[in-house]
Amino acid sequence: MVKKVKKSAAKGEKSKKVKEGVKHKEQPNEGIKTEDSQNLNNNKDLEDGKNVENAEKTVKVEFDDKIEDKKEDSVTDSNESESLDKRFTPVGKHLGEGTYGQVIKAMDTLTGKMVAIKKVKNIEYKKGVTKDRQLVGMVGIHFTTLRELKVMTELSHENLMGLVAVYVKESFINIVMDVMASDLKKVVDAKIRLTEPNVKCIMSQILTGLSVLHSSSFAHRDLSPANIFIDNFGVCKIADFGLARRTVNPPIFRECTDLETMELNASRERMTSKVVTLWYRAPELLMGAECYHFACDLWSVGCIFAELLSGKPLFPGTNEIDQLGKIYNILGTPEPTWPEVTKLPLYTQYSFSKPKDLSTLFPHANSVTLDLLSQLLKLNPNERISAKKALEHEYFKVQPLKCKPKDLPFDFITK
């Protein structure tokens, strides 16, 4: 029986931004600098020309004061964009393609290094009249692109995808990034046998990158093997920050402000529409939590950890209900350790189930390994281990120790 409880959002001022805990990159000179790019809109229905009147409101949520103050500094003129376009010479190889556009390989003539250019389509929404009777019919930047650029511009770390430059050409935003050889999904799909030092090396890099994100108050919200890239030297980099959001780390059940609720609801709808992310989605998101924090990323890391240990997904659900069923079948039903779960909007009551012994699912894993896995996969998000604490776990201290990235068995990657 499904039991839904609607929670009203308490009105209030937008919560203050948490001070950033790591060293940030200086804002690059290369930026988004055309007249079209000033029409920034953050609404999931922009492509359909719907709800235009909400665009201005949602933009205010996405851009904090820091970004607004530096808007003029981050915009280049057409001459600079043309100069940047000439700097990067395509080599004719397409690295990927999607609804956002395509990724091509190019040569940076300034450094002589290879780069990847993500060519993102601008949004052109239909002409219409807003509630204030203002005529609209402009080209803007999708909010996922804005979020991705926000993270990549502010943060610089070996285990996060780096930003080389960004410029506008015709109807595309060109995001120039480090070129990568593969991703973790391809490693898992290739059925490569990973030793304990191999898994420790990969997990250490993922948790390190995530710790940097979280210490700067960013939640990724879309972690999966496909979003963790690997370079020719075995260095893992977290990427695809289109759903990343700066947040605080409150208890799950505090009341949200109106602005927070609006953005979090929109973000959750985008996440639930992406089936590929379903297997790595935390139970609080599956049950419609309106306010959630960094713990949702740690759940995803736990699912990735389990996949590295066994070579297959731990919770391969077909939809949200089936996903919860698969989670409860292994970890047990949540009520005994997470009584507040019944307050979630999409809470569904399942028949009581006891948690299984993880050693039966991972017979080759020792007790220290299983302890870290269980702490990452706590049903109650408030009890889930943090990225920083996970890096301090005994798992990374006992023999055998992690290998070096260059020693990972990724022979299928051309070096």
Stockholm file with secondary structure:
# STOCKHOLM 1.0

chainA/1-415         MVKKVKKSAAKGEKSKKVKEGVKHKEQPNEGIKTEDSQNLNNNKDLEDGKNVENAEKTVKVEFDDKIEDKKEDSVTDSNESESLDKRFTPVGKHLGEGTYGQVIKAMDTLTGKMVAIKKVKNIEYKKGVTKDRQLVGMVGIHFTTLRELKVMTELSHENLMGLVAVYVKESFINIVMDVMASDLKKVVDAKIRLTEPNVKCIMSQILTGLSVLHSSSFAHRDLSPANIFIDNFGVCKIADFGLARRTVNPPIFRECTDLETMELNASRERMTSKVVTLWYRAPELLMGAECYHFACDLWSVGCIFAELLSGKPLFPGTNEIDQLGKIYNILGTPEPTWPEVTKLPLYTQYSFSKPKDLSTLFPHANSVTLDLLSQLLKLNPNERISAKKALEHEYFKVQPLKCKPKDLPFDFITK
#=GR chainA/1-415 SS CBCCCCCCCCCCCCCCCCCCCSCBCCCCSCCCCSSGGGSCCCCTTGGGTCCGGGHHHHHHHHSCHHHHHTTTTTCCCHHHHHHHHHHEEEEEEEEEEETTEEEEEEEETTTCCEEEEEEEECEECCCEECTTCCEECCEECCHHHHHHHHHHHHBCCTTBCCEEEEEEETTEEEEEEECCSEEHHHHHHTTCCCCHHHHHHHHHHHHHHHHHHHHTTEECCCCCGGGEEECTTSCEEECCCTTCEECCCCCTTSCCCHHHHHHHHHHHHHHHTCHHHHTTCCHHHHTTCSSCCTHHHHHHHHHHHHHHHHSSCSCCCSSHHHHHHHHHHHHCCSTTTCGGGGGSTTCBCCCCCCCCCHHHHCTTCCHHHHHHHHHHTCSSGGGSCCHHHHHTSGGGTSSSCCCCGGGSCCTTSCC
#=GC SS_cons         CBCCCCCCCCCCCCCCCCCCCSCBCCCCSCCCCSSGGGSCCCCTTGGGTCCGGGHHHHHHHHSCHHHHHTTTTTCCCHHHHHHHHHHEEEEEEEEEEETTEEEEEEEETTTCCEEEEEEEECEECCCEECTTCCEECCEECCHHHHHHHHHHHHBCCTTBCCEEEEEEETTEEEEEEECCSEEHHHHHHTTCCCCHHHHHHHHHHHHHHHHHHHHTTEECCCCCGGGEEECTTSCEEECCCTTCEECCCCCTTSCCCHHHHHHHHHHHHHHHTCHHHHTTCCHHHHTTCSSCCTHHHHHHHHHHHHHHHHSSCSCCCSSHHHHHHHHHHHHCCSTTTCGGGGGSTTCBCCCCCCCCCHHHHCTTCCHHHHHHHHHHTCSSGGGSCCHHHHHTSGGGTSSSCCCCGGGSCCTTSCC
//
